[in-house]
C-alpha cells in the first residue's frame, strides 16, 4: 500500500482536527451544563431546606452573592479583554494548545467488540458478576427517592437489601461501572457533607427491547384465530448474585414508585 501524498495527509489532518474540535466543544458544553445543573440543584436544596425568616435570609444571601459574582465576572472579563488587546500574541499559544488537544481528541477509536454489548462489572466486590443495567437498577432502588446519598449510607442500604456485605469501596466501584460520578461535599439531612452520589448523575437502565409478536396477528393469506388472545404473565426480573447459584429478585413497590424490594434467594 502506497504512502499518502502530502495533500492527502493535510486533508486527513484537517479532518481529524475538525472532528477533535467538535469533540472538545461538546465535552466542554456538557461539563458546563452539568456544573450549572449541579449548582442549581444544590442551591435549591439549600434554600428549600428551611422556611419562614430563615428562607428569606438565605434568599437575601443568594441575591447578594449573585450581585458580587456578577461584578467579579464583568471585571475579570474586562481585564482579560484589555490584556488580549494589549498582547495579541497570546492568541497563538492558545491556538497551538487547542490544535494539539483537538488532534488528540480526534484520534480514531477502535470499535468495541460485539461481546461488550452485555457489559459486565469486572473484578471482585459485592457487584461482581452483575451487568451494568443490574447495578444501575440496584443503586436506584437504594436511593429510595433521595436526590443525593452518601456512599456509606448506600453501602448500609445495599447490605440490608441484598443481605450481602457492601462497603463504601464497593459502592464507589459499582457507581463508576454504572457511569455515575462519586463527588465530595454531598449533603444529606441531619448529616455532615461527605462523599456521595447524586441521583441525577446516575444513568437509568437501558430500555427494554421491542416487544415480540402479539398473539392474534396473522400474516396475509392465513385464517384469523377464533379464540381470544391471552398474554402470558412474566415474573420479576432476576439478577445473578455473587456466589454460584445465588440470585436476588428486584420488585417495585406498588404504593411507592421510588421504593423497591430486593429478595435474596
Beta strands, then each sheet from edge to edge (+ up, - down):
strand 1: 148-150
strand 2: 182-186
strand 3: 194-198
strand 4: 238-240
strand 5: 247-253
strand 6: 256-264
sheet 1: 1+ 3- 2+
sheet 2: 4+ 5- 6+
end
